Amino acid sequence: MTTIPTVPERAAAQAYLRLVETARAVLADPGLAPLAAVHLASPMAEADEALRRAGLSGTEARLLRLAAGLREDPAPGAP
């Protein structure tokens, strides 16, 4: 069953994925890892705000389904 997100839900899922990807990159780099809090502050704030706007704060299961759907679906206009 495909979940069709609203525009704010999609933005929140995208912000969450950016946060996860940034965290992976920062934590994988020994030079950046000690400064993880500095590098992750902005993506965390963006994700928190997007979650709040979408009404997804505290609804992790829905957020994770939306994020998984973004990973499965090709980008709009992609072949």
Number of C-alpha atoms within 10 A of each C-alpha: 3 8 11 11 19 11 10 16 22 20 19 28 28 19 22 23 19 16 20 15 13 17 18 12 14 19 16 11 11 10 10 14 16 12 12 16 13 10 16 16 11 12 19 19 13 18 21 17 16 22 24 15 14 19 13 19 16 10 10 11 10 16 22 14 15 23 21 14 17 18 13 9 10 10 9 6 5 6 5
